[in-house]
Amino acid sequence: MDSKPWFVYILRCADNTLYTGVAIDVNKRLDEHNGITKNGAKYTHSRRPVELVYQESVDSRSTACKREYVIRNLKKPEKESLILCRKE
């Protein structure tokens, strides 16, 4: 059975803060965070618009959640470095 990949993503909010999350459909989740559709996170609700600045594909929800935990615990300069490295 083929399963869809999970993604770990980072959003840059209007106030320049970074939000990290996981999803199967990152574009749908981005629309939710921006209020285009329902179910966005409380954190991003007051910090719209948000922009997708980083995403990485992993093989399972469990792996995505573990990676999300690691990224969330990075200091902001480390997250910025991760974002910059992925763009290159």
DSSP file (Angstrom, degrees, kcal/mol; ACC not computed):
  #  RESIDUE AA STRUCTURE BP1 BP2  ACC     N-H-->O    O-->H-N    N-H-->O    O-->H-N    TCO  KAPPA ALPHA  PHI   PSI    X-CA   Y-CA   Z-CA
    1    1 A M              0   0    0      0, 0.0     2,-0.4     0, 0.0     0, 0.0   0.000 360.0 360.0 360.0 125.5    0.0    0.0    0.0
    2    2 A D        -     0   0    0      0, 0.0     2,-0.4     0, 0.0     0, 0.0  -0.679 360.0-164.0 -81.2 129.0    1.4    3.4   -1.0
    3    3 A S        -     0   0    0     -2,-0.4    57,-0.0    56,-0.1     0, 0.0  -0.881  23.1-109.3-112.9 149.5    1.1    6.0    1.7
    4    4 A K        -     0   0    0     -2,-0.4     2,-0.1     1,-0.1    -1,-0.0  -0.423  37.5-108.9 -72.3 147.2    1.5    9.7    1.1
    5    5 A P        -     0   0    0      0, 0.0     2,-0.3     0, 0.0    54,-0.2  -0.401  26.9-131.0 -72.2 154.6    4.6   11.4    2.5
    6    6 A W  E     -A   58   0A   0     52,-2.0    52,-3.1    -2,-0.1     2,-0.4  -0.733  19.3-145.9 -99.4 155.3    4.4   13.7    5.5
    7    7 A F  E     -AB  57  23A   0     16,-2.8    16,-2.1    -2,-0.3     2,-0.5  -0.960   9.9-152.6-126.0 142.3    6.0   17.1    5.6
    8    8 A V  E     -AB  56  22A   0     48,-2.4    48,-2.2    -2,-0.4     2,-0.3  -0.945  31.2-178.2-103.9 132.7    7.6   19.2    8.3
    9    9 A Y  E     -AB  55  21A   0     12,-2.7    12,-2.2    -2,-0.5     2,-0.4  -0.923  24.2-148.7-135.4 157.9    7.2   22.8    7.4
   10   10 A I  E     -AB  54  20A   0     44,-2.3    43,-2.5    -2,-0.3    44,-1.3  -0.995  13.9-161.8-125.3 133.2    8.2   26.3    8.7
   11   11 A L  E     -AB  52  19A   0      8,-3.0     8,-2.4    -2,-0.4     2,-0.6  -0.891  12.9-141.2-110.4 143.0    6.1   29.4    8.2
   12   12 A R  E     -AB  51  18A   0     39,-3.0    39,-2.3    -2,-0.4     6,-0.2  -0.928  24.9-147.6-100.7 123.1    7.3   33.0    8.5
   13   13 A C    >   -     0   0    0      4,-2.9     3,-2.2    -2,-0.6    37,-0.2  -0.368  28.0-101.1 -86.1 167.1    4.5   35.0   10.1
   14   14 A A  T 3  S+     0   0    0     33,-2.7    34,-0.1    35,-0.3    -1,-0.1   0.788 124.7  54.3 -58.7 -29.5    3.8   38.7    9.4
   15   15 A D  T 3  S-     0   0    0     32,-0.3    -1,-0.3     2,-0.1     3,-0.1   0.267 121.7-108.5 -89.3  12.5    5.6   39.6   12.7
   16   16 A N  S <  S+     0   0    0     -3,-2.2    -2,-0.1     1,-0.3     2,-0.1   0.532  76.4 134.2  73.0  10.0    8.7   37.7   11.5
   17   17 A T        -     0   0    0     30,-0.1    -4,-2.9    -5,-0.0     2,-0.4  -0.452  52.6-124.6 -80.0 164.4    8.3   34.9   14.0
   18   18 A L  E     -B   12   0A   0     -6,-0.2     2,-0.4    -2,-0.1    -6,-0.2  -0.921  18.8-164.7-115.6 137.8    8.6   31.3   12.8
   19   19 A Y  E     -B   11   0A   0     -8,-2.4    -8,-3.0    -2,-0.4     2,-0.4  -0.979   6.1-158.6-121.7 131.3    6.0   28.6   13.2
   20   20 A T  E     +B   10   0A   0     -2,-0.4     2,-0.3   -10,-0.2   -10,-0.2  -0.907  23.4 148.3-112.7 137.4    6.8   24.9   12.7
   21   21 A G  E     -B    9   0A   0    -12,-2.2   -12,-2.7    -2,-0.4     2,-0.3  -0.897  35.3-120.5-151.7-179.1    4.2   22.2   11.9
   22   22 A V  E     +B    8   0A   0     -2,-0.3     2,-0.3   -14,-0.2   -14,-0.2  -0.961  33.3 151.7-130.5 149.4    3.5   18.9   10.1
   23   23 A A  E     -B    7   0A   0    -16,-2.1   -16,-2.8    -2,-0.3     3,-0.2  -0.979  45.0-135.7-165.7 160.4    1.0   18.0    7.4
   24   24 A I  S    S+     0   0    0     -2,-0.3     2,-0.7     1,-0.3    -1,-0.1   0.837 107.5  37.9 -85.4 -43.3    0.3   15.7    4.5
   25   25 A D     >  -     0   0    0      1,-0.2     4,-2.2   -18,-0.1    -1,-0.3  -0.861  69.0-178.7-112.2  95.9   -0.9   18.5    2.3
   26   26 A V  H  > S+     0   0    0     -2,-0.7     4,-2.6    -3,-0.2    -1,-0.2   0.870  81.3  53.9 -65.7 -38.3    1.2   21.6    3.0
   27   27 A N  H  > S+     0   0    0      2,-0.2     4,-2.0     1,-0.2    -1,-0.2   0.907 110.2  47.1 -64.7 -40.6   -0.6   23.9    0.6
   28   28 A K  H  > S+     0   0    0      2,-0.2     4,-1.9     1,-0.2    -1,-0.2   0.917 112.9  49.5 -64.1 -43.0   -4.0   23.1    2.2
   29   29 A R  H  X S+     0   0    0     -4,-2.2     4,-2.6     1,-0.2    -2,-0.2   0.882 107.9  54.0 -64.9 -38.1   -2.4   23.6    5.6
   30   30 A L  H  X S+     0   0    0     -4,-2.6     4,-2.1     2,-0.2    -1,-0.2   0.915 107.1  51.1 -61.5 -43.5   -1.0   27.0    4.5
   31   31 A D  H  <>S+     0   0    0     -4,-2.0     5,-2.2     1,-0.2     6,-1.1   0.887 110.0  50.6 -59.9 -39.1   -4.5   28.0    3.4
   32   32 A E  H ><5S+     0   0    0     -4,-1.9     3,-1.3     1,-0.2     8,-0.6   0.930 109.7  49.2 -64.5 -45.3   -5.8   27.1    6.8
   33   33 A H  H 3<5S+     0   0    0     -4,-2.6    -1,-0.2     1,-0.3    -2,-0.2   0.850 111.2  50.3 -62.8 -33.8   -3.1   29.1    8.5
   34   34 A N  T 3<5S-     0   0    0     -4,-2.1    -1,-0.3    -5,-0.2    -2,-0.2   0.437 116.6-113.5 -86.1   0.8   -3.9   32.1    6.3
   35   35 A G  T < 5S+     0   0    0     -3,-1.3    -3,-0.2    -4,-0.3    -2,-0.1   0.573  84.0 121.1  81.9   8.7   -7.6   31.9    7.1
   36   36 A I  S   <S+     0   0    0     -5,-2.2     2,-0.3    -6,-0.2    -4,-0.2   0.877  87.1  13.8 -71.1 -37.5   -8.6   31.0    3.5
   37   37 A T  S    S-     0   0    0     -6,-1.1     3,-0.3    -9,-0.2    -2,-0.3  -0.841  98.9 -88.1-127.3 169.7  -10.1   27.8    4.9
   38   38 A K  S    S+     0   0    0     -2,-0.3    -1,-0.1     1,-0.2    -5,-0.1  -0.203  91.5  53.5 -74.6 166.6  -10.9   26.8    8.5
   39   39 A N        +     0   0    0      1,-0.2    -1,-0.2    -7,-0.1    -6,-0.1   0.616  61.2 153.7  88.9  19.1   -8.7   25.0   11.1
   40   40 A G        -     0   0    0     -8,-0.6    -1,-0.2    -3,-0.3    -7,-0.1  -0.346  52.2 -91.2 -70.3 160.4   -5.6   27.2   11.2
   41   41 A A     >  -     0   0    0      1,-0.1     4,-1.3    -2,-0.0     3,-0.2  -0.388  25.9-124.2 -71.4 148.6   -3.5   27.3   14.4
   42   42 A K  H  > S+     0   0    0      1,-0.2     4,-0.8     2,-0.2     3,-0.2   0.875 109.5  60.3 -58.3 -38.2   -4.2   29.8   17.1
   43   43 A Y  H  4 S+     0   0    0      1,-0.2     3,-0.4     2,-0.2    -1,-0.2   0.909 109.7  39.4 -59.1 -44.5   -0.6   31.0   16.9
   44   44 A T  H >4 S+     0   0    0     -3,-0.2     3,-1.4     1,-0.2    -1,-0.2   0.676  96.2  82.6 -82.0 -16.1   -0.8   32.0   13.3
   45   45 A H  H >< S+     0   0    0     -4,-1.3     3,-0.5     1,-0.3    -1,-0.2   0.893 101.1  34.4 -55.3 -43.8   -4.4   33.5   13.5
   46   46 A S  T 3< S+     0   0    0     -4,-0.8    -1,-0.3    -3,-0.4    -2,-0.1   0.330 115.3  59.8 -94.3   7.9   -3.1   36.8   14.8
   47   47 A R  T <  S-     0   0    0     -3,-1.4   -33,-2.7    -4,-0.1   -32,-0.3   0.001  87.2-179.1-124.9  28.0    0.1   36.8   12.8
   48   48 A R    <   +     0   0    0     -3,-0.5     2,-0.1   -35,-0.2   -14,-0.1  -0.434  47.4  51.3 -79.6 154.3   -1.3   36.6    9.2
   49   49 A P  S    S-     0   0    0      0, 0.0     2,-0.3     0, 0.0   -35,-0.3   0.589  70.9-171.3 -78.4 158.2   -0.3   36.5    6.5
   50   50 A V        -     0   0    0    -37,-0.2     2,-0.4   -20,-0.2   -37,-0.2  -0.860   7.5-152.2-113.3 152.3    2.1   33.6    6.8
   51   51 A E  E     -A   12   0A   0    -39,-2.3   -39,-3.0    -2,-0.3     2,-0.5  -0.978  19.6-121.2-126.8 134.4    4.5   32.4    4.2
   52   52 A L  E     +A   11   0A   0     -2,-0.4   -41,-0.2   -41,-0.2     3,-0.1  -0.633  39.2 162.4 -73.4 120.2    5.9   29.0    3.6
   53   53 A V  E     +     0   0A   0    -43,-2.5     2,-0.3    -2,-0.5   -42,-0.2   0.509  60.0  19.7-117.4  -9.7    9.7   29.2    3.9
   54   54 A Y  E     +A   10   0A   0    -44,-1.3   -44,-2.3    32,-0.0    -1,-0.3  -0.969  54.7 166.6-160.6 140.8   10.8   25.6    4.5
   55   55 A Q  E     -A    9   0A   0     -2,-0.3     2,-0.4   -46,-0.2   -46,-0.2  -0.969   7.3-173.5-153.5 147.3    9.5   22.1    4.0
   56   56 A E  E     -A    8   0A   0    -48,-2.2   -48,-2.4    -2,-0.3     2,-0.3  -0.998  21.9-128.1-140.3 143.3   11.0   18.6    4.1
   57   57 A S  E     +A    7   0A   0     -2,-0.4     2,-0.3   -50,-0.2   -50,-0.2  -0.698  27.0 177.5 -92.2 137.9    9.4   15.3    3.2
   58   58 A V  E     -A    6   0A   0    -52,-3.1   -52,-2.0    -2,-0.3     6,-0.0  -0.875  35.5-116.6-133.4 169.2    9.5   12.3    5.6
   59   59 A D  S    S+     0   0    0     -2,-0.3     2,-0.3   -54,-0.2     3,-0.1   0.615  85.6  18.2 -87.4 -12.4    8.1    8.8    5.4
   60   60 A S  S  > S-     0   0    0      1,-0.1     4,-2.2   -54,-0.1     5,-0.1  -0.981  70.2-112.5-154.1 163.0    5.6    8.8    8.3
   61   61 A R  H  > S+     0   0    0     -2,-0.3     4,-2.8     2,-0.2     5,-0.2   0.895 117.1  55.4 -63.3 -39.9    3.7   10.9   10.8
   62   62 A S  H  > S+     0   0    0      1,-0.2     4,-2.1     2,-0.2    -1,-0.2   0.928 109.3  45.4 -59.5 -46.8    5.8    9.6   13.6
   63   63 A T  H  > S+     0   0    0      1,-0.2     4,-2.4     2,-0.2    -1,-0.2   0.896 112.3  52.7 -63.7 -40.3    9.0   10.7   11.8
   64   64 A A  H  X S+     0   0    0     -4,-2.2     4,-2.7     1,-0.2    -2,-0.2   0.918 109.5  48.2 -61.7 -44.3    7.4   14.1   11.0
   65   65 A C  H  X S+     0   0    0     -4,-2.8     4,-2.1     2,-0.2    -1,-0.2   0.884 111.7  49.7 -65.8 -38.4    6.5   14.7   14.6
   66   66 A K  H  X S+     0   0    0     -4,-2.1     4,-1.8    -5,-0.2    -1,-0.2   0.918 113.3  45.9 -65.3 -42.6    9.9   13.8   15.9
   67   67 A R  H  X S+     0   0    0     -4,-2.4     4,-2.7     2,-0.2    -2,-0.2   0.893 110.0  54.5 -67.4 -39.5   11.5   16.1   13.3
   68   68 A E  H  X S+     0   0    0     -4,-2.7     4,-3.0     1,-0.2     5,-0.2   0.913 106.8  52.2 -58.0 -43.3    9.0   18.9   14.2
   69   69 A Y  H  X S+     0   0    0     -4,-2.1     4,-1.3     2,-0.2    -1,-0.2   0.914 110.1  47.9 -60.0 -44.5   10.1   18.5   17.9
   70   70 A V  H  < S+     0   0    0     -4,-1.8     3,-0.3     1,-0.2     4,-0.3   0.941 114.4  45.5 -62.6 -47.6   13.8   18.9   17.0
   71   71 A I  H >< S+     0   0    0     -4,-2.7     3,-1.7     1,-0.2    -2,-0.2   0.911 109.0  55.2 -65.1 -42.5   13.1   22.0   14.8
   72   72 A R  H 3< S+     0   0    0     -4,-3.0    -1,-0.2     1,-0.3    -2,-0.2   0.803 106.2  53.4 -60.8 -27.8   10.8   23.7   17.3
   73   73 A N  T 3< S+     0   0    0     -4,-1.3    -1,-0.3    -3,-0.3    -2,-0.2   0.453  87.6 102.2 -89.7   0.0   13.6   23.4   19.9
   74   74 A L  S <  S-     0   0    0     -3,-1.7     2,-0.1    -4,-0.3    -3,-0.0  -0.498  80.6-109.3 -75.5 152.4   16.2   25.1   17.7
   75   75 A K    >>  -     0   0    0     -2,-0.2     4,-2.0     1,-0.1     3,-0.7  -0.459  35.6-104.1 -74.5 157.5   17.0   28.7   18.4
   76   76 A K  H 3> S+     0   0    0      1,-0.3     4,-2.8     2,-0.2     5,-0.2   0.887 120.7  53.8 -55.7 -44.0   15.8   31.2   15.8
   77   77 A P  H 3> S+     0   0    0      0, 0.0     4,-1.9     0, 0.0    -1,-0.3   0.869 108.8  50.7 -59.7 -33.3   19.2   31.7   14.2
   78   78 A E  H <> S+     0   0    0     -3,-0.7     4,-2.1     2,-0.2    -2,-0.2   0.886 110.5  48.7 -69.2 -38.7   19.5   27.9   13.8
   79   79 A K  H  X S+     0   0    0     -4,-2.0     4,-2.5     2,-0.2    -1,-0.2   0.911 109.9  52.0 -65.1 -42.1   16.1   27.8   12.1
   80   80 A E  H  X S+     0   0    0     -4,-2.8     4,-2.6     1,-0.2    -2,-0.2   0.889 109.4  50.3 -61.6 -38.6   17.1   30.7    9.8
   81   81 A S  H  X S+     0   0    0     -4,-1.9     4,-2.8    -5,-0.2    -1,-0.2   0.904 109.2  50.8 -65.2 -42.1   20.2   28.8    8.9
   82   82 A L  H  X S+     0   0    0     -4,-2.1     4,-1.8     2,-0.2    -2,-0.2   0.920 112.1  47.6 -59.9 -45.0   18.1   25.7    8.1
   83   83 A I  H  X S+     0   0    0     -4,-2.5     4,-1.4     1,-0.2    -2,-0.2   0.928 113.2  47.8 -62.2 -46.6   15.8   27.8    5.9
   84   84 A L  H  X S+     0   0    0     -4,-2.6     4,-1.0     1,-0.2    -2,-0.2   0.903 110.3  51.3 -63.6 -43.1   18.7   29.4    4.1
   85   85 A C  H  < S+     0   0    0     -4,-2.8     3,-0.4     1,-0.2    -1,-0.2   0.871 108.3  52.2 -63.1 -37.1   20.5   26.0    3.5
   86   86 A R  H  < S+     0   0    0     -4,-1.8    -1,-0.2     1,-0.2    -2,-0.2   0.824 105.8  55.0 -69.9 -31.0   17.4   24.5    2.0
   87   87 A K  H  <        0   0    0     -4,-1.4    -1,-0.2     1,-0.2    -2,-0.2   0.749 360.0 360.0 -73.7 -23.1   17.0   27.4   -0.4
   88   88 A E     <        0   0    0     -4,-1.0    -1,-0.2    -3,-0.4    -2,-0.2   0.478 360.0 360.0 -78.8 360.0   20.5   27.0   -1.8
